[in-house]
């Protein structure tokens, strides 16, 4: 049996434990409620801070978006104003876009010389005066402009082939830490023409005090392509609204290459239709020429009789309409 002292100690210990358990059971909900309240208050404060941060970031994003929209609107208004200007430099602009160094006086002299040469050749062949006059008009008004348009299209095509590589050079230079102006100088020295020439003009404009966005904005005037316009818009937006220029130009380079790839696919798919259109359009002329060579008296009635001339005029008109329709059907703009 235990001694009275041990029994008393055990009884006191049990009483203390029971009292502590009762107190814990009574006070635990209040303590846990305080803790939960404190946690809820802490969570509410954290949520409030997060909401404020989200609002601030949203406001910053809205401000940046509004700035970009204003920049785009300003660029669009500037382009509309340029489009509304007078057309007096249209001929010289086409000559400049073709990469030719002709003046207006030289162009007129070349037109006169071409008209004189063609009319002289027609006169030496014994053609009627009406044909000689037509040859003079074609030589004076058609041949020089055809040559300018041909050179212009070829130069624009070469520019589009080289522009994505130039944009990639700018992206790599910016990622390496070079400023944008230095990247443009590298392109103006190392790229192929006509990109080399056009970027050299940008550097020269910047050297005489023109701001870089304004100097780049003149590029679409010399190279009227959507790709050049995209490049000018990216530079203008970066200059006014800021942002990661290397990422923006990287996306632009991807877009340019995708457009180039799509243009190649469309050209490959439409090649059969173009060949068919060429054959259909040239077949009447070829057949008429062969008949004139083999049986000139059989087809001469079309050139001597009034009814034949009317038939030739109507046939030529409908052939022209058909050729224009086929040209519209097989030409795609990207």
DOVO-239519 format. One record per residue: x, y, z of N, C-alpha, C, O in turn; residue number from 1. Coordinates in steps of 0.05 Angstrom, whole numbers, plus 5000, padded with zeros to 4 digits. Layout:
% residues N
- X Y Z X Y Z X Y Z X Y Z NUM
...
***
This chain:
% residues 334
- 5017 4976 5000 5000 5000 5000 5018 5025 5000 5040 5025 5011 1
- 5007 5047 4987 5023 5072 4986 5020 5086 5012 5001 5083 5027 2
- 5040 5102 5017 5040 5118 5041 5021 5142 5038 5015 5149 5015 3
- 5011 5154 5059 4993 5177 5056 5005 5200 5041 4990 5214 5026 4
- 5031 5206 5043 5044 5227 5028 5043 5223 4998 5037 5241 4983 5
- 5048 5198 4989 5047 5192 4961 5019 5194 4950 5014 5204 4928 6
- 5000 5185 4966 4972 5187 4958 4964 5216 4955 4949 5223 4936 7
- 4973 5233 4974 4966 5261 4973 4978 5274 4948 4965 5290 4934 8
- 5003 5267 4942 5016 5279 4918 5002 5271 4893 4999 5287 4875 9
- 4994 5245 4891 4979 5235 4868 4953 5249 4864 4945 5257 4842 10
- 4939 5253 4886 4913 5267 4885 4916 5296 4876 4901 5305 4859 11
- 4937 5309 4887 4942 5337 4879 4949 5339 4849 4939 5357 4836 12
- 4965 5320 4839 4973 5320 4811 4949 5316 4793 4946 5329 4772 13
- 4931 5297 4801 4907 5292 4785 4889 5317 4785 4877 5323 4764 14
- 4887 5330 4808 4870 5354 4809 4881 5376 4791 4866 5389 4777 15
- 4908 5379 4792 4921 5399 4775 4916 5393 4745 4910 5411 4729 16
- 4920 5367 4737 4915 5360 4709 4886 5364 4701 4881 5374 4679 17
- 4868 5356 4718 4840 5360 4712 4833 5389 4709 4818 5397 4691 18
- 4844 5406 4727 4839 5434 4726 4850 5446 4700 4837 5463 4687 19
- 4875 5438 4693 4887 5448 4668 4872 5439 4644 4868 5455 4625 20
- 4862 5414 4644 4846 5405 4621 4820 5421 4618 4812 5429 4596 21
- 4807 5426 4642 4782 5442 4641 4787 5470 4631 4772 5480 4614 22
- 4808 5483 4641 4815 5510 4632 4822 5511 4602 4814 5529 4588 23
- 4837 5490 4593 4844 5489 4564 4819 5486 4547 4817 5498 4526 24
- 4801 5468 4557 4776 5464 4542 4759 5489 4540 4746 5494 4520 25
- 4760 5505 4562 4744 5529 4562 4757 5552 4546 4743 5567 4533 26
- 4783 5554 4547 4797 5577 4535 4807 5571 4507 4813 5590 4492 27
- 4807 5546 4498 4818 5539 4471 4803 5551 4448 4815 5561 4430 28
- 4775 5551 4449 4761 5564 4427 4768 5594 4424 4770 5604 4402 29
- 4770 5607 4447 4776 5636 4446 4804 5641 4435 4808 5658 4418 30
- 4823 5624 4444 4851 5627 4434 4852 5621 4404 4865 5635 4389 31
- 4840 5599 4396 4840 5592 4368 4826 5612 4351 4834 5618 4329 32
- 4804 5624 4362 4790 5644 4347 4807 5669 4343 4807 5681 4321 33
- 4822 5676 4364 4841 5699 4361 4862 5693 4340 4868 5710 4323 34
- 4872 5668 4341 4892 5661 4320 4880 5661 4292 4893 5671 4273 35
- 4856 5650 4290 4843 5651 4263 4837 5679 4255 4840 5686 4231 36
- 4829 5696 4273 4824 5724 4267 4850 5738 4258 4850 5753 4239 37
- 4871 5731 4273 4897 5743 4265 4905 5734 4238 4916 5749 4221 38
- 4901 5707 4232 4908 5697 4206 4891 5710 4184 4901 5717 4163 39
- 4865 5712 4190 4847 5725 4171 4856 5754 4166 4855 5763 4143 40
- 4863 5768 4187 4871 5796 4183 4897 5797 4167 4900 5815 4150 41
- 4915 5779 4172 4940 5778 4157 4935 5772 4128 4947 5784 4110 42
- 4917 5752 4123 4910 5746 4096 4896 5769 4082 4902 5774 4058 43
- 4878 5782 4096 4865 5806 4084 4885 5827 4077 4883 5840 4056 44
- 4904 5832 4095 4925 5852 4089 4941 5844 4065 4947 5861 4048 45
- 4949 5819 4064 4964 5809 4041 4948 5812 4015 4959 5820 3995 46
- 4922 5804 4017 4905 5807 3993 4902 5836 3985 4902 5842 3961 47
- 4900 5854 4005 4897 5882 3998 4923 5892 3984 4921 5907 3965 48
- 4946 5884 3994 4971 5892 3982 4973 5881 3953 4981 5895 3935 49
- 4964 5855 3950 4965 5843 3923 4946 5858 3904 4952 5862 3881 50
- 4922 5865 3914 4902 5879 3898 4913 5906 3889 4911 5914 3866 51
- 4926 5920 3909 4937 5946 3902 4959 5943 3882 4962 5959 3863 52
- 4976 5922 3885 4998 5918 3866 4986 5911 3838 4996 5920 3818 53
- 4965 5894 3838 4953 5888 3812 4941 5912 3799 4943 5916 3775 54
- 4928 5929 3816 4917 5954 3805 4938 5972 3793 4935 5983 3772 55
- 4960 5974 3808 4982 5991 3798 4993 5979 3772 4998 5994 3753 56
- 4997 5953 3772 5008 5941 3747 4988 5944 3724 4995 5948 3701 57
- 4961 5941 3731 4941 5945 3710 4941 5974 3700 4938 5979 3676 58
- 4944 5993 3719 4945 6021 3710 4970 6026 3693 4968 6040 3673 59
- 4993 6014 3700 5017 6017 3684 5013 6005 3656 5021 6017 3636 60
- 5000 5981 3656 4995 5969 3630 4976 5985 3613 4980 5988 3589 61
- 4955 5997 3626 4936 6014 3611 4950 6039 3601 4945 6047 3578 62
- 4968 6051 3617 4982 6074 3608 5000 6068 3584 5001 6083 3565 63
- 5014 6044 3586 5031 6036 3564 5015 6030 3539 5023 6037 3517 64
- 4992 6017 3543 4975 6011 3520 4964 6036 3507 4964 6039 3483 65
- 4956 6055 3524 4946 6080 3513 4968 6096 3498 4964 6108 3478 66
- 4993 6094 3509 5015 6107 3496 5021 6095 3469 5026 6109 3449 67
- 5020 6068 3468 5024 6055 3442 5002 6061 3422 5007 6065 3399 68
- 4977 6062 3432 4955 6069 3414 4958 6098 3404 4952 6103 3380 69
- 4966 6116 3421 4970 6143 3412 4992 6145 3392 4991 6160 3372 70
- 5014 6129 3396 5036 6129 3377 5026 6118 3350 5033 6129 3329 71
- 5011 6096 3350 5001 6085 3326 4982 6104 3311 4983 6107 3287 72
- 4965 6118 3327 4947 6138 3315 4963 6161 3302 4956 6171 3280 73
- 4984 6169 3316 5000 6191 3305 5014 6183 3279 5015 6198 3260 74
- 5024 6158 3279 5038 6148 3255 5018 6146 3232 5024 6152 3209 75
- 4994 6136 3238 4973 6133 3218 4965 6160 3206 4962 6163 3182 76
- 4962 6180 3224 4955 6207 3214 4977 6219 3197 4972 6232 3177 77
- 5002 6213 3205 5025 6224 3190 5025 6211 3162 5031 6224 3142 78
- 5020 6185 3161 5019 6171 3135 4996 6181 3117 5000 6184 3093 79
- 4973 6187 3129 4951 6198 3114 4958 6226 3103 4951 6232 3080 80
- 4971 6242 3119 4979 6268 3110 4999 6266 3087 4997 6282 3068 81
- 5017 6247 3088 5036 6244 3066 5022 6234 3041 5029 6242 3019 82
- 5001 6217 3045 4987 6207 3021 4971 6229 3008 4965 6228 2984 83
- 4963 6250 3023 4946 6272 3012 4963 6294 2999 4952 6312 2988 84
- 4989 6291 3001 5006 6312 2989 5004 6312 2958 4993 6293 2946 85
- 5014 6332 2946 5013 6334 2917 5030 6313 2904 5048 6302 2916 86
- 5023 6307 2879 5036 6285 2865 5059 6295 2846 5066 6281 2828 87
- 5069 6319 2851 5090 6329 2833 5116 6313 2835 5130 6311 2814 88
- 5123 6301 2858 5148 6285 2857 5143 6256 2851 5161 6239 2856 89
- 5119 6249 2840 5113 6220 2836 5133 6208 2817 5143 6186 2822 90
- 5139 6221 2794 5157 6209 2775 5185 6207 2787 5198 6186 2784 91
- 5195 6228 2799 5221 6227 2811 5223 6208 2834 5244 6196 2839 92
- 5201 6204 2849 5201 6185 2870 5203 6157 2859 5218 6140 2870 93
- 5189 6151 2837 5192 6124 2825 5221 6120 2815 5231 6098 2817 94
- 5233 6141 2803 5260 6138 2794 5279 6133 2817 5297 6117 2815 95
- 5274 6147 2840 5291 6143 2863 5287 6115 2874 5306 6102 2883 96
- 5262 6105 2875 5257 6078 2885 5269 6057 2867 5275 6035 2876 97
- 5272 6064 2841 5285 6045 2823 5315 6044 2825 5328 6027 2813 98
- 5326 6062 2842 5355 6063 2845 5370 6077 2822 5394 6073 2819 99
- 5356 6092 2806 5368 6107 2784 5374 6135 2792 5361 6147 2809 100
- 5395 6146 2780 5404 6173 2786 5396 6193 2765 5409 6213 2760 101
- 5374 6188 2751 5365 6205 2730 5352 6230 2742 5340 6230 2763 102
- 5356 6252 2727 5341 6277 2733 5316 6277 2715 5313 6261 2697 103
- 5298 6296 2720 5275 6299 2703 5282 6305 2674 5270 6295 2655 104
- 5303 6322 2671 5312 6329 2644 5323 6305 2630 5318 6301 2606 105
- 5339 6288 2644 5350 6264 2631 5327 6245 2624 5329 6232 2603 106
- 5307 6242 2641 5285 6225 2635 5270 6234 2609 5263 6217 2593 107
- 5266 6260 2607 5253 6270 2583 5269 6265 2558 5259 6258 2537 108
- 5296 6269 2560 5313 6264 2537 5313 6235 2529 5313 6228 2505 109
- 5313 6217 2549 5312 6188 2543 5286 6181 2530 5285 6164 2512 110
- 5264 6193 2539 5238 6187 2528 5237 6196 2499 5227 6182 2481 111
- 5247 6220 2493 5247 6230 2466 5265 6212 2448 5257 6206 2425 112
- 5288 6204 2458 5306 6187 2442 5293 6160 2437 5295 6150 2414 113
- 5279 6148 2456 5266 6123 2452 5243 6125 2432 5240 6108 2415 114
- 5227 6147 2434 5206 6151 2414 5217 6155 2386 5206 6144 2367 115
- 5239 6170 2384 5250 6175 2357 5261 6149 2345 5258 6144 2321 116
- 5274 6132 2361 5286 6107 2351 5264 6088 2342 5266 6077 2320 117
- 5243 6085 2358 5222 6066 2350 5207 6076 2325 5200 6060 2308 118
- 5201 6102 2324 5188 6113 2300 5205 6111 2275 5195 6106 2254 119
- 5231 6114 2279 5249 6111 2256 5250 6083 2246 5251 6078 2222 120
- 5251 6064 2265 5250 6035 2257 5225 6028 2242 5225 6014 2222 121
- 5202 6039 2253 5177 6033 2239 5176 6046 2211 5165 6034 2193 122
- 5187 6070 2208 5188 6083 2183 5205 6068 2163 5199 6067 2139 123
- 5228 6058 2172 5246 6043 2155 5233 6017 2146 5240 6006 2124 124
- 5215 6006 2162 5201 5981 2154 5178 5986 2135 5165 5968 2126 125
- 5173 6012 2128 5152 6018 2109 5124 6018 2121 5105 6014 2107 126
- 5122 6021 2148 5096 6021 2161 5081 6046 2154 5093 6067 2148 127
- 5054 6045 2156 5038 6070 2152 5044 6091 2173 5056 6085 2194 128
- 5037 6116 2167 5043 6137 2186 5028 6134 2212 5039 6143 2233 129
- 5005 6121 2212 4991 6117 2237 5007 6098 2255 5009 6102 2279 130
- 5019 6077 2244 5035 6059 2259 5061 6073 2269 5070 6068 2291 131
- 5072 6090 2251 5096 6105 2259 5090 6123 2283 5106 6125 2302 132
- 5067 6137 2282 5059 6153 2305 5055 6137 2330 5062 6146 2352 133
- 5042 6114 2327 5038 6097 2351 5065 6087 2362 5068 6086 2387 134
- 5084 6081 2345 5111 6072 2354 5124 6095 2369 5138 6091 2389 135
- 5121 6120 2359 5133 6143 2373 5121 6147 2401 5135 6153 2420 136
- 5095 6143 2403 5081 6146 2429 5090 6124 2448 5096 6129 2471 137
- 5091 6099 2438 5100 6077 2455 5128 6081 2464 5135 6076 2487 138
- 5146 6089 2446 5173 6093 2453 5178 6117 2472 5194 6116 2490 139
- 5162 6138 2468 5166 6162 2485 5153 6160 2512 5164 6170 2532 140
- 5129 6148 2513 5114 6147 2538 5115 6120 2552 5111 6118 2576 141
- 5119 6099 2537 5117 6072 2548 5143 6060 2557 5146 6050 2579 142
- 5163 6060 2539 5188 6045 2544 5203 6056 2568 5211 6040 2585 143
- 5208 6082 2571 5223 6091 2594 5208 6085 2621 5221 6078 2640 144
- 5182 6089 2621 5167 6083 2645 5166 6054 2651 5167 6045 2675 145
- 5165 6037 2630 5166 6008 2635 5193 6001 2647 5194 5984 2665 146
- 5215 6013 2637 5241 6007 2648 5243 6016 2677 5254 6001 2694 147
- 5233 6039 2683 5234 6049 2711 5218 6031 2729 5227 6024 2751 148
- 5194 6023 2721 5177 6005 2737 5191 5978 2741 5189 5966 2762 149
- 5204 5968 2720 5218 5942 2722 5240 5944 2742 5243 5926 2759 150
- 5257 5964 2740 5279 5967 2759 5269 5972 2787 5281 5963 2807 151
- 5247 5986 2790 5235 5991 2816 5226 5965 2829 5232 5960 2853 152
- 5211 5949 2814 5202 5924 2825 5225 5905 2833 5224 5892 2853 153
- 5246 5905 2816 5269 5888 2822 5283 5897 2847 5293 5881 2863 154
- 5286 5923 2850 5300 5934 2874 5283 5929 2899 5295 5922 2920 155
- 5257 5932 2898 5240 5927 2921 5241 5897 2929 5242 5890 2952 156
- 5242 5880 2909 5244 5851 2914 5270 5845 2928 5271 5829 2947 157
- 5292 5856 2918 5318 5852 2932 5318 5863 2960 5331 5852 2978 158
- 5305 5885 2964 5303 5897 2991 5288 5878 3010 5296 5874 3033 159
- 5266 5866 3001 5251 5848 3018 5266 5822 3023 5262 5810 3044 160
- 5283 5814 3005 5300 5790 3010 5320 5795 3032 5327 5776 3047 161
- 5331 5819 3034 5353 5824 3052 5344 5836 3079 5358 5835 3099 162
- 5320 5848 3080 5311 5862 3104 5310 5843 3129 5319 5852 3150 163
- 5299 5819 3128 5299 5802 3152 5327 5797 3163 5330 5796 3187 164
- 5347 5794 3146 5375 5790 3155 5384 5815 3170 5398 5813 3190 165
- 5377 5839 3159 5385 5864 3172 5372 5866 3200 5385 5875 3219 166
- 5347 5859 3202 5333 5860 3228 5346 5841 3247 5349 5847 3271 167
- 5354 5817 3238 5367 5798 3256 5394 5809 3266 5402 5805 3289 168
- 5408 5824 3249 5433 5836 3257 5428 5857 3279 5443 5858 3299 169
- 5406 5872 3277 5400 5892 3297 5393 5878 3323 5401 5887 3345 170
- 5378 5856 3322 5370 5841 3346 5394 5830 3361 5397 5833 3385 171
- 5412 5818 3346 5437 5807 3358 5454 5829 3370 5466 5826 3391 172
- 5456 5852 3356 5472 5874 3366 5460 5886 3391 5475 5892 3410 173
- 5434 5889 3393 5422 5900 3417 5425 5880 3440 5430 5889 3463 174
- 5422 5854 3435 5426 5835 3457 5455 5835 3466 5460 5828 3490 175
- 5473 5842 3448 5502 5843 3456 5509 5869 3470 5531 5872 3480 176
- 5490 5888 3471 5495 5913 3486 5501 5937 3468 5507 5958 3479 177
- 5500 5934 3442 5505 5956 3424 5481 5975 3422 5458 5965 3423 178
- 5484 6000 3420 5462 6018 3415 5450 6014 3387 5463 6003 3370 179
- 5426 6024 3384 5412 6020 3358 5427 6033 3335 5428 6022 3313 180
- 5437 6057 3340 5451 6072 3318 5475 6057 3309 5481 6056 3285 181
- 5490 6044 3327 5514 6028 3318 5505 6004 3302 5519 5997 3283 182
- 5483 5992 3309 5473 5969 3294 5465 5978 3265 5470 5963 3246 183
- 5453 6001 3263 5446 6011 3236 5471 6018 3220 5471 6014 3196 184
- 5492 6027 3233 5517 6032 3219 5530 6007 3209 5540 6006 3187 185
- 5528 5985 3225 5538 5959 3216 5523 5950 3191 5536 5941 3172 186
- 5497 5953 3191 5481 5945 3167 5488 5963 3143 5490 5952 3121 187
- 5492 5989 3148 5499 6007 3125 5526 6001 3113 5532 6010 3091 188
- 5543 5986 3127 5569 5979 3116 5571 5950 3107 5587 5944 3089 189
- 5556 5932 3119 5560 5903 3113 5537 5891 3097 5542 5870 3085 190
- 5513 5902 3097 5491 5889 3084 5493 5892 3053 5510 5907 3043 191
- 5476 5878 3040 5475 5880 3010 5456 5902 3002 5437 5909 3016 192
- 5461 5912 2978 5443 5932 2966 5416 5919 2959 5416 5895 2951 193
- 5394 5933 2961 5391 5961 2968 5388 5968 2997 5386 5991 3005 194
- 5388 5947 3015 5386 5952 3044 5410 5969 3053 5406 5987 3070 195
- 5433 5963 3043 5457 5979 3050 5453 6008 3044 5459 6025 3061 196
- 5444 6014 3020 5440 6042 3012 5419 6056 3028 5422 6079 3036 197
- 5396 6042 3033 5374 6055 3048 5382 6060 3077 5374 6081 3088 198
- 5396 6042 3090 5405 6046 3117 5427 6067 3119 5429 6081 3139 199
- 5443 6070 3098 5463 6091 3097 5449 6118 3096 5458 6137 3109 200
- 5427 6120 3082 5411 6145 3081 5400 6151 3109 5399 6175 3116 201
- 5392 6131 3124 5382 6136 3151 5405 6147 3168 5400 6165 3184 202
- 5428 6135 3166 5451 6145 3182 5458 6173 3174 5464 6190 3191 203
- 5458 6179 3148 5464 6206 3139 5443 6226 3149 5450 6249 3156 204
- 5418 6219 3149 5397 6237 3159 5401 6242 3189 5397 6264 3198 205
- 5408 6221 3203 5413 6224 3232 5437 6241 3237 5438 6255 3257 206
- 5457 6240 3220 5482 6255 3224 5477 6285 3220 5492 6301 3232 207
- 5457 6293 3205 5451 6321 3201 5431 6332 3220 5421 6355 3217 208
- 5423 6316 3240 5406 6326 3261 5378 6315 3262 5362 6323 3279 209
- 5371 6298 3243 5344 6286 3243 5342 6264 3264 5361 6248 3267 210
- 5321 6264 3280 5317 6243 3300 5315 6216 3287 5306 6213 3264 211
- 5324 6196 3301 5325 6169 3290 5297 6159 3282 5294 6148 3260 212
- 5276 6162 3298 5249 6153 3289 5240 6168 3264 5228 6156 3246 213
- 5246 6194 3262 5239 6209 3238 5255 6200 3213 5244 6198 3191 214
- 5280 6194 3218 5297 6184 3195 5287 6157 3186 5287 6151 3162 215
- 5280 6139 3205 5270 6113 3197 5242 6115 3184 5235 6099 3167 216
- 5226 6135 3193 5199 6139 3182 5200 6146 3152 5180 6142 3138 217
- 5223 6156 3142 5225 6162 3113 5231 6137 3097 5229 6138 3072 218
- 5237 6115 3110 5244 6090 3095 5220 6080 3079 5224 6073 3055 219
- 5195 6080 3089 5173 6070 3072 5167 6088 3048 5155 6079 3029 220
- 5176 6113 3049 5172 6131 3026 5191 6122 3003 5183 6123 2980 221
- 5215 6114 3010 5233 6105 2989 5229 6075 2982 5235 6067 2959 222
- 5218 6060 3001 5212 6032 2996 5183 6027 3004 5178 6019 3027 223
- 5164 6031 2986 5136 6029 2993 5127 6000 2997 5112 5990 2980 224
- 5135 5988 3019 5127 5961 3024 5117 5959 3053 5125 5975 3070 225
- 5099 5940 3059 5089 5937 3086 5112 5930 3106 5111 5938 3129 226
- 5132 5915 3096 5154 5907 3114 5169 5932 3124 5175 5934 3147 227
- 5176 5950 3106 5189 5975 3114 5172 5991 3132 5182 6004 3151 228
- 5146 5991 3128 5128 6006 3145 5127 5993 3173 5126 6008 3193 229
- 5127 5967 3175 5128 5953 3200 5153 5961 3216 5152 5967 3240 230
- 5176 5961 3202 5201 5968 3216 5200 5996 3226 5209 6001 3249 231
- 5190 6015 3211 5188 6043 3220 5169 6046 3243 5175 6061 3262 232
- 5147 6031 3244 5128 6033 3266 5140 6022 3291 5137 6034 3313 233
- 5155 5999 3290 5168 5988 3314 5188 6008 3325 5189 6011 3350 234
- 5204 6020 3308 5224 6039 3319 5210 6063 3331 5219 6073 3352 235
- 5189 6073 3318 5174 6096 3329 5161 6090 3356 5162 6107 3374 236
- 5149 6067 3358 5136 6060 3383 5156 6056 3405 5152 6065 3428 237
- 5179 6044 3399 5199 6040 3420 5211 6067 3429 5217 6070 3452 238
- 5213 6086 3410 5224 6112 3418 5205 6128 3435 5213 6143 3452 239
- 5179 6124 3431 5159 6140 3446 5149 6126 3471 5145 6138 3492 240
- 5145 6099 3470 5133 6085 3492 5153 6067 3507 5147 6057 3528 241
- 5177 6063 3496 5197 6046 3509 5190 6017 3505 5173 6010 3489 242
- 5204 6000 3519 5199 5971 3517 5224 5956 3508 5245 5968 3503 243
- 5221 5930 3505 5243 5913 3497 5245 5913 3467 5230 5900 3453 244
- 5264 5928 3457 5267 5931 3428 5276 5905 3415 5267 5899 3393 245
- 5294 5890 3428 5304 5866 3416 5281 5845 3412 5280 5831 3392 246
- 5263 5844 3432 5241 5826 3430 5222 5834 3408 5212 5818 3392 247
- 5216 5861 3406 5198 5871 3386 5210 5866 3358 5195 5857 3340 248
- 5236 5871 3354 5248 5867 3328 5250 5837 3322 5249 5829 3298 249
- 5254 5821 3343 5255 5792 3338 5228 5782 3328 5227 5766 3309 250
- 5206 5792 3340 5179 5785 3329 5175 5795 3301 5163 5782 3284 251
- 5186 5819 3296 5183 5830 3269 5199 5813 3249 5189 5808 3227 252
- 5222 5804 3256 5238 5787 3238 5223 5761 3232 5223 5752 3209 253
- 5210 5750 3252 5194 5726 3248 5171 5731 3229 5165 5715 3212 254
- 5157 5754 3233 5135 5761 3215 5145 5765 3186 5131 5756 3168 255
- 5168 5778 3183 5178 5782 3156 5185 5756 3142 5179 5752 3119 256
- 5197 5738 3157 5204 5712 3145 5179 5695 3139 5178 5681 3119 257
- 5159 5697 3156 5133 5683 3151 5120 5694 3126 5108 5679 3110 258
- 5120 5721 3123 5109 5733 3099 5124 5725 3074 5112 5719 3053 259
- 5150 5723 3076 5166 5715 3053 5160 5685 3046 5158 5678 3023 260
- 5157 5669 3067 5151 5640 3062 5123 5638 3049 5120 5622 3031 261
- 5104 5653 3059 5077 5652 3048 5077 5662 3020 5063 5651 3003 262
- 5092 5683 3014 5094 5693 2987 5105 5672 2967 5095 5669 2945 263
- 5125 5657 2976 5136 5636 2960 5116 5614 2955 5115 5603 2933 264
- 5101 5606 2976 5081 5585 2972 5059 5594 2952 5051 5579 2935 265
- 5050 5619 2955 5030 5629 2937 5040 5630 2908 5026 5624 2889 266
- 5065 5638 2905 5076 5639 2878 5078 5612 2866 5073 5608 2842 267
- 5086 5592 2882 5088 5564 2872 5061 5553 2865 5058 5540 2844 268
- 5041 5559 2881 5014 5548 2876 5002 5561 2851 4988 5548 2835 269
- 5006 5588 2848 4994 5602 2826 5010 5601 2800 5002 5613 2780 270
- 5032 5587 2800 5049 5586 2775 5034 5573 2752 5037 5581 2729 271
- 5019 5551 2758 5005 5538 2737 4983 5556 2725 4980 5556 2701 272
- 4969 5570 2742 4949 5589 2732 4961 5611 2716 4950 5619 2696 273
- 4985 5621 2724 4998 5642 2709 5007 5632 2681 5004 5646 2661 274
- 5017 5607 2681 5025 5596 2655 5001 5592 2637 5002 5598 2613 275
- 4978 5583 2648 4954 5580 2632 4944 5607 2622 4936 5609 2599 276
- 4945 5627 2639 4936 5654 2630 4954 5665 2609 4944 5677 2590 277
- 4981 5660 2611 4999 5669 2590 4993 5656 2563 4994 5668 2542 278
- 4988 5630 2564 4982 5615 2539 4956 5624 2527 4955 5629 2503 279
- 4936 5627 2544 4909 5636 2533 4911 5664 2522 4899 5670 2502 280
- 4926 5682 2535 4927 5709 2526 4944 5712 2501 4937 5730 2484 281
- 4964 5696 2497 4981 5699 2473 4972 5682 2450 4981 5686 2427 282
- 4954 5663 2454 4946 5645 2433 4933 5659 2410 4939 5654 2387 283
- 4914 5678 2414 4902 5692 2391 4922 5707 2374 4921 5707 2350 284
- 4941 5720 2387 4962 5736 2373 4980 5717 2357 4986 5723 2334 285
- 4987 5695 2369 5004 5675 2355 4990 5663 2331 5002 5661 2309 286
- 4964 5656 2334 4949 5645 2312 4946 5665 2290 4949 5658 2266 287
- 4940 5690 2297 4936 5711 2276 4963 5716 2261 4962 5720 2237 288
- 4985 5715 2275 5011 5719 2263 5017 5696 2243 5027 5701 2221 289
- 5012 5671 2252 5017 5648 2234 5000 5649 2210 5008 5642 2188 290
- 4974 5657 2213 4957 5658 2190 4966 5680 2171 4965 5677 2146 291
- 4975 5703 2182 4985 5724 2165 5010 5716 2149 5014 5724 2126 292
- 5027 5699 2162 5051 5690 2148 5044 5670 2126 5055 5671 2104 293
- 5026 5651 2132 5020 5629 2113 4999 5638 2092 5002 5631 2069 294
- 4978 5653 2100 4957 5661 2082 4950 5691 2087 4930 5697 2099 295
- 4967 5709 2077 4962 5737 2083 4936 5747 2071 4924 5765 2082 296
- 4928 5737 2048 4904 5746 2035 4879 5738 2051 4858 5752 2050 297
- 4880 5716 2066 4857 5707 2081 4851 5725 2104 4827 5729 2111 298
- 4872 5736 2117 4867 5752 2141 4869 5782 2135 4863 5798 2153 299
- 4877 5789 2110 4880 5817 2104 4854 5832 2104 4853 5857 2107 300
- 4831 5818 2102 4805 5831 2102 4800 5845 2129 4784 5864 2130 301
- 4812 5835 2150 4808 5847 2176 4821 5874 2178 4814 5891 2194 302
- 4841 5879 2161 4856 5905 2162 4847 5924 2140 4853 5948 2141 303
- 4833 5914 2120 4825 5931 2097 4796 5939 2098 4790 5961 2089 304
- 4779 5921 2107 4750 5927 2107 4742 5941 2133 4753 5935 2154 305
- 4723 5959 2132 4713 5972 2157 4702 5952 2177 4706 5955 2201 306
- 4687 5933 2167 4676 5913 2186 4698 5897 2199 4696 5891 2223 307
- 4719 5891 2184 4742 5876 2195 4756 5893 2217 4764 5882 2237 308
- 4758 5919 2212 4770 5936 2233 4754 5937 2258 4764 5937 2280 309
- 4727 5938 2254 4709 5937 2278 4712 5911 2293 4713 5911 2318 310
- 4714 5889 2278 4718 5863 2291 4744 5862 2306 4745 5852 2329 311
- 4766 5872 2294 4791 5873 2308 4790 5890 2333 4801 5882 2354 312
- 4777 5913 2332 4774 5930 2355 4759 5916 2378 4767 5917 2401 313
- 4736 5904 2371 4721 5889 2391 4737 5866 2403 4737 5861 2427 314
- 4751 5851 2385 4766 5829 2395 4789 5838 2413 4794 5826 2434 315
- 4802 5860 2405 4823 5870 2423 4812 5880 2450 4825 5875 2470 316
- 4789 5893 2450 4777 5902 2475 4770 5878 2493 4777 5879 2517 317
- 4758 5858 2482 4751 5835 2499 4775 5819 2508 4775 5808 2530 318
- 4795 5818 2491 4820 5805 2500 4833 5820 2523 4843 5808 2542 319
- 4832 5847 2521 4843 5863 2543 4828 5858 2569 4839 5856 2590 320
- 4801 5857 2567 4785 5852 2591 4791 5825 2603 4794 5822 2627 321
- 4793 5804 2585 4799 5778 2595 4826 5776 2608 4830 5763 2629 322
- 4846 5789 2596 4873 5789 2608 4874 5803 2635 4887 5793 2654 323
- 4859 5825 2638 4858 5839 2663 4844 5823 2685 4853 5823 2708 324
- 4823 5809 2677 4809 5791 2696 4827 5769 2705 4828 5763 2729 325
- 4841 5756 2686 4859 5734 2694 4882 5744 2711 4890 5731 2730 326
- 4892 5768 2705 4913 5780 2721 4903 5785 2750 4918 5781 2769 327
- 4878 5795 2752 4867 5800 2779 4863 5774 2794 4866 5773 2818 328
- 4857 5753 2780 4851 5727 2794 4877 5713 2803 4876 5699 2823 329
- 4899 5717 2789 4923 5702 2796 4944 5719 2812 4965 5708 2819 330
- 4938 5744 2817 4956 5761 2833 4945 5763 2861 4921 5770 2865 331
- 4961 5757 2881 4953 5758 2908 4971 5777 2924 4995 5779 2919 332
- 4958 5793 2941 4973 5811 2958 4974 5800 2986 4953 5791 2997 333
- 4998 5800 2999 5001 5789 3026 5003 5813 3045 5006 5809 3069 334
***
